Amino acid sequence: MPATNGLHRVVIIGGGFGGLYAARAMSHPSLRVTLIDRRNFHLFQPLLYQVATGELSPANIAAPLRSLLRRQRQTDVLLAQAVDFDATGKRVILADGEVAYDSLIVAAGLEFNYFGHDEWRPLAPGLKSIEDATTIRARVLTAFEAAERTTDPAVRHRLLTFVVVGGGATGVELAGAFAELARYTLRRDFRSIDPTEARVVLVEARPRLLEAFPDDLSDKTSQTLARLGVTVYPNAMVTDVRADQVTIQRGDAKEVIPTGNVLWTAGVRTTPLAGRLAAATGAATDRLGRIVVGPDLTIAGHPEIFVIGDMAHFEHQGGQPLPGVAPVAMQQGRYAAQVIAARVGGKRPTRPFRYHDRGSMAVIGRSSAVADLGWTHLSGFTAWFAWLFIHLLYLAQFQNRLLVLVQWAWNYVTWNRSARLITEPPGSKTRSSSQQPAGGDDGSSTDTR
């Protein structure tokens, strides 16, 4: 570690949206910043589903953290994993060492919640990391390959049935993308099967999809998915997941769906790191394990510790916790940096954090999306075009923006998904979602608030 020479030491845990935007906003000359992440790259999570469905390659939506922070001369990047905290001694405990701090920003994100059934995790992978996305892509494409070889209609039907659990933005995007993959991209690639016969089922525990969106946009989402051939099960709960089937309960009725392709996007919870931070600081937590923070995003009794992004429970604006979306993490990262700079510079205390909500978006498929901008609701091609523009704008590097724009244009013209690669060896065990996401996996939703 470089000598601080009396500078104020700021440690940031997580290189996701919150951590990256905090690091980029640290410009005060009296600060020495250390960003810690167990991955060496920033991942643009809202487009992970496009990697999972072969539309984009992993490198299109990720960028090395050192490259992104190259111009931040006072910032160091450490490839390490935070495992605990010493709040009294102001130290972050790493798996292979420790780092001292004067101010700490924790933005370590969330993981998927299997509601007491963690044994389902390897059978129903979530979508939080590049490994998750390539695993899902391999599973889906391998299912079509296996269906091509079998002569048993029942086995073929099971192989070509895909169940997505969770009707939020990620679930809707995955279901629509899988339907388009089968209907348009793969329909001429096989000789013994008709890929358009693939069945996509979307299971949602609540009465409607996209619960956070207005009713009219939720209804349009359901209608668009129906046109794509997606079967939507509202008010349905998954009660069992096995290697070759999933059991769904709707009211008093149960249905067993033969499938080996279950994808999990339902519910989130904090990583173990949040529990360790709460234990070290005495911080209150909510039912999901998120750290309760004050109006300035700090922990009660520890004004030097900021918690931002998905890991934070902030309810000082409207009485409800802020949504776990990328713009919340971005704005909180910049705010935390401003507070620290103000303190070091001896300026007046910064005003309490206030989130500026610019709306929510979700893409359903080709030329179709929904957008709640507050003052108006958009759907169809207009919302889809706005979604494309905003996501290109949020990508961290110009190079990535250009690559994604070219890839999207080619996919749109040709109906092709050129990244349809099975990158796991046949017969290998599918990787499960990480117990702890890559640091800073915050703001995974495609909302643009």
N, C-alpha and C positions, 0 to 999 in steps of 0.2 A: 504493500500500500504506500502511495506517495505521502510524503510529509505534508501536514496541513499548514504548518507555519502560522499557527494561531487563527486560521480561518474557521468559520462556523461550519461544522461537519453535518451535511445532510445525507441521510441514507434513504434510498427509495427501494422498496421491495416490489418487484413486478414491472415488466416491460411491456404491459398491455397499453390500452388507451390512456388510463389514468396516470400510470407511471411515466410513460413516454412524454405526455403533454406536460407533466410536472417538471421533468428533466429539461425539456426544451425551454421552459419558462424561467429557469434558474439562470439569471444573467447578472445578479449582483456580484461585484468583485470580491466581496468578503465571504463568499460561499465556496465550499469544496464539496462536490456532489459525488456520491457513489450509487450507481444503479445496479441492483442485484437481480439476476434472473437465472433460472436453471436451464433456460434456452438462450441461444445466442441471437435470437431474432424476435422482431415484433410481428405478430400475426394479426391479420385483418379478419377477425372471426366472422363478421357478417357474410362473407363470401365462402366460408368453409363448405357450405352445402354444394357449391358449384365444383369444388374439388371432389366431393363425395360422389357426384354424378357425372364426372368426366368432362365438365365444361371448361375448367381451368386447371392448370398445374399448380402444385404447392408453391413454387417460386413466384407465381404471379401475385400471390396475396401475402407474401412474407418478405421482410427486409432485415438484414443484419443490424442489430442495435448499435454496434460500433460505427457502422456507416451512417446511420441516422443521426448519431450524436457526435460525429467527427468534428464539427465546428464548435461544439461546446467544450472549450479548452479546459474548463475547470471541472469537467465531468469524467469520472472513471466508470467503466463497465466491468462487472465481475460476473463470470460464469460460475454460479454457486447456488446452493439451495439453502434457504433459511429454514431452520427447524425449531427455533425457540427464541425467547426474549429474556433479557435481564433488564427490566424496566428501572430498577434501582441504580444499577451500574451503567445504564444507557448503552447496552450492547445488544447487537443482533447475533444470535448463535447460529452458525452455519454448520452444515454437515461435516465440514473439514476446517473449521476455524471460527473466527468471530470478527465483527466489525463494530467499532465504537461510533456513536453518533451524538450530536447535539440536538438535531431535529430528525424525526423519523416519519416517513410517509409509507403506509402499508396499502398496497393495491394488488392483492394476491388473487382476487376473483373468487369464483364459485365452482362447484362441480354439480353434476346431475344427481338428483335425489331419487333413489329407488324405493323409498318409503318402507324401509325395513326389510327389503328383499335384495340385498347386495349380491346374492347368488345369481340374480338375473343379469348382472353387469356384463359378464363375458358372452351371454346369449343375446343380449339386446344392447349393443354399444351405443353410447351417446356421441355427441358431435361437439367436442371442445378443443381438439388438437388436430394437427396435421396427420398424426398417426391414426386418430379416429377416422378422419376423412378418407385416408387411403385404405384403411381396413374396410370401411363400408363400401367403398368403390370396388374393392376386390371381391367382397361378398356378393354384391349385386351382379357384377359381370360374371363371376364364377357360377352363379345360379343359372344364368342364361346358357353358359357353356355346358353345364351338367344336364340341363333340360334338352339340349340338342342331342345328347348321346343316349338318353333313356328312351325306352319303348313303352314304359308303363305310364298310362295317362294320369293315374292318381299321383305318381311321383312327379310328373311334369307339372301338374297343377300346383302341387306344394312348392316346387322350386320357383315357380313363376308368380307366387303370391308374396307381396311385400306389405308389412304392417308397420305403420309409423305411429308411435304412441306420443300424443301431445299435440294439441291443435293451436299452439301459439305460432309466432312468426316462423321459427325454424321448422316446425312440423309441417306447416302449410307449404313452405318453400321446398322441402324435401319431397313431399307427396306430389306436388305439381311437377317437379323436375324428374322424378322417377316415371311418372305417367308419360311425359314427353319423350324421355329416353326410350321407353318401350314402343310408343306409338309412332315416332317419327325417325329417331336416329338409328335404331336397330332393326327396323322392319324389313330391310332388304339384306341384312348381313348373315342370316341363317338359312339353312336349306330344309331342315327337318321340323322346325317349329315356326310358329307365327308369333313373334314377340308382342304384337299388338293384343294378344290374348292375355298378357300379364295382368294380374289384379293388384291394385294398390288400395289399401285400406288405411284410413286415418281415424284414429281413436282419440276421442276427447272426453274427459270426465265432466266438463261443464256443458250447459245446454247449447252453446254455440262456439264456433271457431273464433279466434282472435278476440278473446274476451275483453281485452283492453281497448278495442276499437268500437266505434259507434255501430249500432245495429245494422244500418243500411250497408256499411262496408263489410260487415261480417256476412250478411246475406249474399252480397255479390261474390264474396270469396267462395262460399259454398256452391253457388251457381257455376262459377268458373271451374271449380274442381270437378263438379258433376259433368260438365261438358268434356273434360279431359278423361273421364271414365273413372275418377277416384270415388270409392265408396266411403262416405263419411258416417261414422258412428258417434253421435253426440250422446251425452249422459251415459257414457260407457266406461267401465273400469276394467283394467287388466288385473286378473286374479291369479294367473299362473303363466309362466314362460318356460318352455322346454325347448330342447334342441330341434324338435320337429313340429311344434305347435304352440299356439298361444290361446289362452282362455279369456274370454271377455264376458262381463256380466252387464246386462242392461235391464235395470229393474230386477224382477225375479227370474228373468231368463238368462241362461248361460249359453254361449256359443264357443265351440272349439274350432279354431281356424288352423288347418294344417299349413305350416310355413316354417322355413328355417331362416327367414329374413325379417327379424324384428329390430326396429331402430327406435331409440329412446330419446325423446325430447321433452319429457314431462317433468317439470319441477326441478328446483335447484336447492342446494344447501351449501354451507360454507365448507372450506377445506379444513383439515385439522389445524392448520396454522392459525386460523381465527380463534379456535379454542385455546391455543397456547398463549396468544396475545391477551385474551380475556383473563386467563389464569394469572398471567404475569402482572396485569395492571388492575385487576378487579373490575374491569369494564362490564357493563350490562350487555346482554345479548337478547335478540328476539328469538322467536320459535325456529327460525331457520339458521340460527347461530351467527347472524350478522352482528357486528359491533355497533352499539348505540353511540352515536357521536353528538356533540353539541353543535350550536349554530355555526361555529367556525371549523367544523369537521374534526375536532380534537376529542380525545377521550377525557372524561371527567377525572380531575386530579392529575392529569398528564398533558398539560398544554403543549408539550413538545412532540406528542405523537398524533399524527393525522391518519385517519382511515378513510379511504375514498373508493369510489367505484362500487361494484357489486357487493363488496364485503362490508359496506357501511349501511347502517340503518339511520337515515336522516329523515326526520318527520317534522322539521321546523318550518315547512312551507306547505300549508294545506292540511297538516295533520296526518298525512299518509306517507309511508316510505316512498322515496323516489324510485322510479322504475330502473331495472338493471339494463340500461342501454348505453351504447357508446358515448353519445353526447353528454350524458350525466358525468361519466368518468372523465371525459376531456375537460369539461368546465371545472370539475372539482380539482383536477390536477393543476390547472392553471391557477385556481384560487389558492390552493395550499402553497404554491410557490410564491405568490404575491404576499401572503401572510408572513411567511418566513423572511422574505426580503424586507418587509416593513419592520419586522421586529429587529432584524440585524441592523437596519439603517436608522433605528430609533424614531421611526415615524409613528403617527397616530394609528391606533388599532384599525385594522381593516374591517369593513362592514361585514355582517353575517353573510354566509354564502346564500346566493339565490340562483336557482336554476332557471334558465331561459328556455322554455319549451317551444321548439320550432315545428313540432308535429311528429307523426309516426307513419311509417311505411312498411309494407310487406309485399314482396313480389310473389305472384302465383304461378306464372309461366310466361311463355313467349308473348310479348305485347300485352301483358296483363298484370296489373298490380293494384293495390289500394293505398290511399294516402289520406290521413287525417291531419290537416294543417291547422286545425282549430277554427279558422275563419271560413274554411271551405273543405268539402270532401271530394277527392278525386278517385277515379277508378278507370280501368282499361288502359289504353295505350298512353294517355296523357300521364297517368300516375306511373306507368312503367318507364316512360322516358325520363321523368323527374327522378325516379329511383336510380336509373343508370347514371345520370349526371352527378347526383349527390354521392353515390358510392365511389365514383371515380375521383371526386374531389377529396374524399376522406382517405384514399390510399396514401400511404406514407411517402412513397418515392415517385418522382416523375416517370422514371423508367417503368415502374409497375403500372402506372396509369396508362402509358402508351401501349404496353403489352396487352393489358386487359381490354383496352378499347379495340385494338386490332383483332384480338381473339373473339370478342363479342360480335364484332361486325362480321367476321368470317362465319361464326356459328349461326348468326341470324340469316345470312344469305344462303348457306348450304344446308341448314338444319343439322349440322354435324357437331359432334363433341369429340374433339381430337385427342383429349387426354384420357381415353378409355383404356387404361393400362392396369393389368393385374400385376401388382408389384410384390405380392407375397407368394412364396413357393407353394405349389399344390400340397395340400395336406397339413400345412402349418396351422398352429393354433392361432385363432384370431385374437389380436391384442384387445384388451379391454380398455375402457376409458381410464385415464390416469386417476389415481386416488387424489392426487393434488395436481390441478391443471398447471400448465406452464405459467410462471409468475405473471400476474396481471392479465389473466384471461377475463377481463371485465368488459362489460358492454358487448355481449355476444349477439344481442338482438339486432335486427335490421331496422329497428325504429330509428328515426332521425331526430329525436327530441334533443 
